[in-house]
């Protein structure tokens, strides 16, 4: 069974574009799943990237060939087509080839024609037409294609090709224009992540790798040191109450032991004992236990990654975590102490220091469930996070194709 995947597109990073970013993330997640991945492109750079310049839609020979075809002379286009086909032919047999957009757009007609030529020749490859855009939805795009066989290639369905669309809207358009049953087109959306936006550094990546962050809800960040006045036993009890409400919380305390009191080590032991007694070892994490001393950058990144900030302190000189969370538009659940109300006014979700943890947990769950921004964030994480998209869409698709592929 082959384990090699070719990702093919006009261009790849560092060229900036939506398709290019998807291609880069697909390569990353497929490699993580154990596949050998090669990006074949007309313009780009990086490890395992192979550049074939004629795949780039703005290559001078490609542009001249397309201009000639519009004037009725298809000879130059056919010659470029044949050169592209000869370059691609030895790179495909026995592999899965995920072709981004080429089957459905007119940005490189010689490449489009070359792919159909390879299909007609029976190249032993499992093809995927990963469709972000459909030319027929854009009259200007179709206008670049001369009437006749070339234009018909954009309408020609191939039984050898697995069709994927990035949304239901694209699926409907693709099925309509190619005359396919919608059931023949699988929908796998692009993923999104803060890491993909270059907002996650190496220390945060380690934390995300070690913790079940993406599988838990709500993720509550407690960005404080481990010292008794931070009242962290309430955070542990809130985690237990959220679990008892059939949620799967993750409470992450970011700070180290308070540096100026030796008793803080004993306090951490007490918190561990409480965590064990409440059976929330999988739900409450003290990063200090793992030898992780968060940099300010990492704490900022964790603010962006959590569902809410929890500040259970009984005493603060200034509500810095409240201010930082507010700066980053993260919901804050906080004890009603003077320092916090001075910072937040009435714009945090306050609870009394003596309020039962059951009540605090219920309030957190209810407020997050009714907050549109929090709900949208959760929806994006659950449906469009890259880990989710890779695990439930991309990797199973490639595994199915690999299992049925005939090595060349």
C-alpha angles and dihedrals in degrees: 000000000000120000098187124110128190118203110200128191141138091259141002137196136332078047103090119234144112095257091045091054091049090050091052093050092047089054090050096049095043090052089050088053090055103262125134106235131196123184112213112193146147095238131016144079142227142087114331091006116134117194119211101177096207090066090069110096094218095051106131094237091050092050093048092048092051092047090051091050090054088055090053099261108117095168096096091046092051091051092051089045091055093049091051092047091051091050094048099041098079093044098059115049114112093009139102109245117201107197114197114214098321095111092055106034135067099219093112112018095178089056092048090051091046092055091052089047090054091048090050089050090056098240105190098241134119106239128206122188101206102196123204096154138017118216093215090065089062117057091195090057094049089046089068091063121080118233114262135044096350093055090046090058087070088059098041115109117205121212089206092061127084107217121216126181126194094223142012089255092056090044091055092048093047093048092047096050096041095041093240130147107251088235088070091063118073118207115224113163126213112263127235131204140160087241089057088053088054090246096123123077130199097271092051090047088056091052092048090048094051098042129058088239100148094047097053134083130222103020106198119194118208102190099189140104120262103259130130098250089061087072093219093168086075090057089052092049092047089055090054092049093049089051089051088054087062093258125125104226130184117202113192121192107197105187133091125237111294104267101219104054123062090201090071090082088058089048091055089051089053091051091050090051091051090047090052094046091052092044094234099127088125093048105046123057129182105198089205088068089061095050092251114144103187119225117220088254091055092049089052091050091049090053087059092048100049129083094226144346120246119202110179097169122146092202135023132163090210130000097239096159088050091053093045092049090048091051089055095041094244118150112252127210109191144163113258098251126146097252093052096047090048089058101037104028102199095325098098123073101254131197131178120262090240095044112127114256090236089062093046091050092048091051092050092050093046096046094048090047091055099040111097095206092049092047092049091049091051092047091052092048093048099042107024108025110124093237091053094045092049095045097046103029121014102038097044090049093052091044091054092048093046091051091055099037122113111223113238 
